[in-house]
Amino acid sequence: QVQLVESGGGLVQAGGSLRLSCAASGSIISINVMGWYRQAPGKQRDLVADITSGGSTNYADSVKGRFTISRDNAKNTVYLQMNSLKAEDTAVYYCNAGVVARNPVGLFEVWGQGTLVTVSS
């Protein structure tokens, strides 16, 4: 069984910064794409950014130039550095990963439990 555990959410003033972390653990053979999604109250869950095992990144237009996604493959961990935060960035942020696991064997899409980011204006 594979788990994703997020950390780093909290309350920050507009213009401030936060760094989210997400660590995968369990019977992992490899991890393909890792990403961050967010869901604001009453809205759907949307992609914020993702990164392949080779380091290729993809960002939502709304966060380009402000957020940076990175990963440490040796630690099975993905990060999201969020700068110049705006009130509209307020949401629950979820980590997501495509994991090749060994017990049971297979490719699984795994979600974290979510971490709340609140940006006060």
Disulfide bonds with the S-S distance in Angstrom:
Cys22-Cys95 2.08
